[in-house]
């Protein structure tokens, strides 16, 4: 392992250790020990296994969305690096971070990877809205839930419409790029890479295959959350 990777790993461990120390100073060892004694380790260990499998499913989805030959391990590393940046930086900057980090690989570019992330997050929005609509009958009295579901659904439709327009009318997008400040050729190169990543939307069969991986990831994540809940709340009902 290169020295830079060792240094990055060390920084991550130091940040995690510092956060753990602060939490323990705030909560105290006594309550922590009492809570840990009540945890059902079987459910917790099962949740860890399910989490790892769900991560593999998400990596498989993102990897085929990229549409370029890139190693599974490198995609997994970039995904986790993005999650780390999302936790420490505002405004979901981790999405741009993982696009830049993975875009350094041969045959890739940051705009192309970013476009695959846009499609990935669109999948997430579709599944989130669908889940909210399914669970609406259980959210009695929560008027905000219905509004959030419909707003999310409209956002998904608007995003799909914008992407479809951009793919069907690329000349219109290119005309708009000429009005942006800076060299037009640079903007056109960025748009060309970004559009290549959106090409997945034009192949329905491959689009369904990628969406199936995302559905599997979400299903495993829901199972993981229930297992974690069940490890600390014995009255938690099964899915």
N, C-alpha and C positions, 0 to 999 in steps of 0.2 A: 504493500500500500504506500502511495506517495506521501511525502511529508505534509503536503497541503491537506490531504484527506484525513490524516491523523490529527492535524490541527483543528479541522472542522468538527471531527468527532469529539475531540476534547472540549471544544467550546460548547457543543450541545450538551455534553454530560455535566459541565459546570453550571450551565443555565438550569438544567433539570434539578441538580443537587441544591442549588440556591433556592429554587421555587419550593422544593420539598421541605427545606429547613424553615422557610418562612411560614408555610402552612402548618407545620408541626408546632412552631412557636405560638401561632395564633390559636390553634385548636387544643394543643396539649397532648401529651403522650397517653394520659389516662383514657380519655374518650376514644382516642384512636385504637388503643388496645381492646377496649370493650367492643367497639364496632367490628374490629377484625375477628374477634372470637365468635361473633354471630354470623359471619359470612359462611355460606355453604360453598366450599371450595370446588366441589364437583361441577356445579353450575358455572362458576367463575372460570374454571379451566376450559369448560366446553365453549364458553363465550369467546375466549381467546382464540381457540381453534377456528371457530366460525368466522371471527373477525379476519384472520389471516386468509381464509378461503375467499371471503368477500372482497378482500383487497386484490387477490389474484384475478377475480372476475372483473373488477373495475379496470385493472391494468390491461387485461385482454381486450376489453371494450376500447380503451383509449389507444391501444397499440394498433388495432385495425382501423380506428378512425384516422390515425396519422397516415396510414396507407404507404408507409415506407419501411424498408428493412431496418429495424432497430431492436437491440437486445431487450429481452423481457426484464432483466435485472436493471438495466439503465432506465427503462420506463418506470419501474417500481420506485427506484431511487428518486427520480424527478417528481413523481407524484407525492411522495412523502416530504420532499423538500418544499414543495408548494404548500402542503398542509402546514408545515412548520412556519413558513412565512405568513400564511393567513392568520396564524395564532399570535404573531408578534407585530404584524403590520396592519394598518387600517385599510378599508375599502377593497378587500379581497385582492391585495397586491400580490399574493402568492400565486395567482393564476398567471400573471405576467412573469413572475419569477421563474416558474417551471417552464414557461414557454421559452424564455431566454436560455435557461440552463440546458434544456433538451435540444434547443435549436442549434447549439454548438456542435452537435453530432454531424458527421459527414452525411451529405445528402439531405439534410434538414435545414430549416431556417426558422427564426422566431415567429414570423407572420404565419407560416404554414402550420406550426405547432399550435399557435394561438387560435387559428381557425378551428382546429380539431377540439380545442378546449371549449370554444363557443358551442359547437355541436353537442359536446358532452354535457355541458351545463343546460342546454336546451332539453336534452333527455331527462336530466334531473328535474327540471321544471315541470315537464309533462307528467312524470311519475308523482311528483309532489302534489300537483293539482288534482290528479286522479285519486290519490290517496285521501286528500282532504274531502273530495266530493263523496267518496265511499263512506267516510267516517262522519259526514255531516249529521245523519240521523242520531248518532251517539252524542253529538255536541249540543244537547238541548240548552236553549237559552244563550248560546254563544253566537250572537248575531254577527260578530266580527269574523267568525270562521267562514260563513257563507260569502261575505264580502271579499275576504282574502282569496277564497277559491276562485271566485269569478274574476277578480282582478288578475290573479295569476294566469287563468285561462286566456284572458284577453292579451296579456303580455306574451304568452306563447304564440298565439295566432299572429300578433304583430311581428314578432321576431321571425316566424316562418315566412310571412309575407315579404318582409324586408330582404331576407336571404333569397327567396325565390325571385324577387325583382332584380336583385344584384346579379344573379346567375343568368337570368333571361335577357337582361338589358345591360351587359357589361359596358357598352359604349356610353351609356348615360353616366355610369359611375366614373368612367375615365374622363368624361367631360367635366364632371364636378371636381376631379382631382386637379385639373389644370387651374382651378380657381384658388387652390390652397397655396399658402406661402411656401417658399423653398423651391428647389429644383423639381420640375414635373417628373423627370425620369425616375427619381428616387421614390416618389409616391407611386408611380406606375409599377415599379418593381415590387414594392410592398403589397400592392393590390393583387398583382399576379400570383405571388406566393400565397396570399390569404385565400384567393379564389380557388387555387389548387386544392387547398384543404377542405373547402366547402363542396368539392365535387362529389363527396359521398352522398350528398342529398339528391343527386341525380341518378343514383343506382338503387332502386327500391329493394332489390333482393339483399344486397350487402347492408343496406340501411336497417332492414329488419333483423339481420344477424347481429349487428352491433347493438341494436336496441334490446335484443334477447339477453346479451351479456349484461347490460345495465339492469334489466329486470332481475336477473339472477343476483346481482350485487345488492340491489335494494332488498330483495327477499331475505338474503343472508344477513343483511344489516338489521332488519327487523327482528329476526331470530336472535341475533346477538344481543340486542337491547333487552329483549324479554329475558334472556338467560342472565344477564347482569342484574336486572330487576329482581328476578327470582332468587338470585344468590343472597340478596339482602332483605327481600320482602317475601316471606313465606306464603302470603295470601295472594300473590300475583297469579292471575288467571292465565291459562295457556292461550296461545294465539288462535 
